[in-house]
């Protein structure tokens, strides 16, 4: 049925495109019809792609699906060109696809031989010698303790991490260590395509085998799921059991299997290995769960494991000195992944101690992982996670591979690019950005994307794909003809092009019409002017244009010809003026000007009726202690009111406006989630407060006065309860009363506000506050954190409190604090003795504190060292005359040298 339906769709598409594409009648109806057919074809592809991804699928299937996909991309391009009123005949040869299917003898309805000789490449992973285990000793001891002791109730131990981290290996080790302490035990491999009934049978058989008993009669073919569950419960009712479910992909498996495992308060234990964090959420509904997240090996441990594998047959079993640097470089490229380290070490064991062979493998490691049969299972195992993704997440995950290997991707940038590319589907209950964040969370929970940095409120701020996962993505992108790097030959059909270093000249010399949607530039050293001309004439379908850090000073008028453009970033470029033609970009969703030299937005932007995200301000990175480190852009008040689709706007220079008129125009931006205002005068506070009353979805708000002595008149403000983040720059006569009502506030920054002790008490009662900045925000001599205050706070910065002489922290205050920053506070004589009350404190940083203050904490001679010696990370930061920051950890011998040099120079 599937092939008939597809052929009908293809025939209909050919007829429709050939007859109707040259006729521009009934424009909107025709586009809707094409989109409907494209959606039908895409629905088919979701199933066909999954079939083609299996190892045992016929090559003919893969080839036909590839042609179907190319046809779908071609049709999408036709829609874009059609909407651009370009009456071009685009014969994508879709008629030939059906004939190719017949010539390749493809039949989806016949699945004979689909399981022929297929062997799971993960088979045998739990049969690993002890020498191959590195860096798991502490984890193993902790987990064995949990299995043997702890609560009497049934407990799940969930081992979570990306493929290849050693979950199965660790599970097998602890299972072998403890199984004889239980009445019965079982190991069950689940995998992606599991049969629940068969897994139940397997579990029951293993339990009986552990007791050297025969399995019950009828278990092999007679009993259904309900009968097997009852049989298992009866057998285990009074026993202390342990069972391992290895390689669990979906929480639905636990929903059924847990019914067969009775809660008998007998210290029974279940071990689950999984790549997906969501599995544990299912378990928590019915069971006590302990989650153990496996970490990547450090470089030292990775090198040790590599050498163990490479020299396992060597009598000395040691890496010779002439190979040590190469062994570290190979280990670094494995990025802490034990699966790859062991596999590559095994291959190196066949090379002996030949430096040339080791160097060749090191230089061609990515190529070897793709082509060497000894390493093929590494990418196969890593690919399982990609193939298990739902279709909508596959496209988003593939886009991560567009960025260079080991590149830290800003989360906000990634999700805006996803949205611009059309990878995020509309949801009536969430904005596109909220939906995109949910997509990213799904990839993180599946251990496919790693969070490189998250803020104190738990938000992921930068991420990346593991180096070897990136290789998988790049292979898939190349297979699908979606990407072209600047080093590759010309590929007109590539959806995504990235250019690095000084290779833009290659692109500027090419002719022809490109089907490119994304053009992303990295670390470009020189820009050739013909590139701009090429963009408007040969890249008509361009949707995303990322010129971040690009070395050019103007943007030509031709950019306005990119009608489909949805994302434009000039971040940290030297652009000073935007061309008036930017108003022609009616489809633009994101305009990022942060760090550029643009100080005024032209009135023509009123034409950007779909603009959602406008980020435009300059930053002075050289002096953190200046009041006006961030400067907003000037924009006409009547223009801002026309951008009613805006969800994020920061920062706007309020001083340049007619305050009352600008406030009235701001009222029209009712969809705003984030707003930043700079250079606000006291007289205009009332108008701004009135505008904010209309912003019922506001999540983040920053308001900065025109200078540090200007009073912020914000008492009449009535922000929505949805406000999560608040930053105020300027004097406050008193803390506005409405702040105490912000029950969802997680972060507040007060700069030059000079609040009182009573105001501090109000902040201490905010129930969800996680981060607090006081930057010249307190004017007292003694700062007292009282018992019972700031119960959830994790991050506290006490910066530039120049009158502060004493800091007091009561026991029971700040119980969750993890990070504390202090300074400069030249009158503060010593770190408080009761800082030891902060039991969760991990990071303590002192900024530009007096040398004598720092010397008191030196490990060798400091009388105050005992106060901080239990804190894991204590550091000192000093600004030098050249505006460079020098940072020293407390145990760093260079700290004492620096302090001595500074003292002698004085």
Secondary structure, DSSP 8 states (H G I E B T S, - for coil): -HHHHHHHHHHHHHHHHHHHTT--SSHHHHHHHHHHHHHHHHHHHHHHHHHHHSTTS-HHHHHHHHHHHHHHHHHHHHHHHHHTT--------HHHHHHHHHHTT--TT--TTTTTT---TTTTTT---GGG--S-HHHHHHHHHHHHSS-SS-EEEEEE--TTSSHHHHHHHHHHHHGGGSSEEEEEE--SS--HHHHHHHHHHHHHHHTT----TTTTTT--HHHHHHHHHHHHTT--EEEEEEEE--HHHHHHHGGGS---SS--EEEEEES-THHHHHHHTTSEEEEEE-----HHHHHHHHHHHHTTTSSS----HHHHHHHHHHHHHTTT-HHHHHHHHHHHTTTTT-HHHHHHHHHTHHHHHHH-TTTHHHHHHHHHHHHTS-HHHHHHHHHHTTS-TT--EEHHHHHHHHHHHT-S--BTTB-HHHHHHHHHHHHHHTTSSEEEEE-TTS-EEEEE--HHHHHHHHHHHHHTT-EEETTS---TT-SEEEEETT-HHHHHT--S-----EEEEES-----THHHHHHHHH-TT--EEE-TT-S-S---GGGGG-TT--EEE-TT-------GGGGG-TT--EEE-TTSS--B--GGGGG-TT--EEE-EEE-TT-TT-TTSEEEBB--HHHHTT-TT-SEEEEEESTTS-HHHHHHHHTT-TT-SEEEEEEE-GGGHHHHHHHHTT-TT--EEEEEESSTTSB---TT----TT--EEEEESB-SS--GGGGG-TT--EEEEES--B-HHHHHHHHT-TT--EEEEES-B--SEEEE-TT--SS--EEEEE--TT--EEEE-TTSSTT--EEEE---TT--S--GGGGG-TT--EEEEES--HHHHHTT-TTT-TTHHHHTTSSEEEEEEE-TTS-EEEEETT-HHHHHHHHHHHHH-
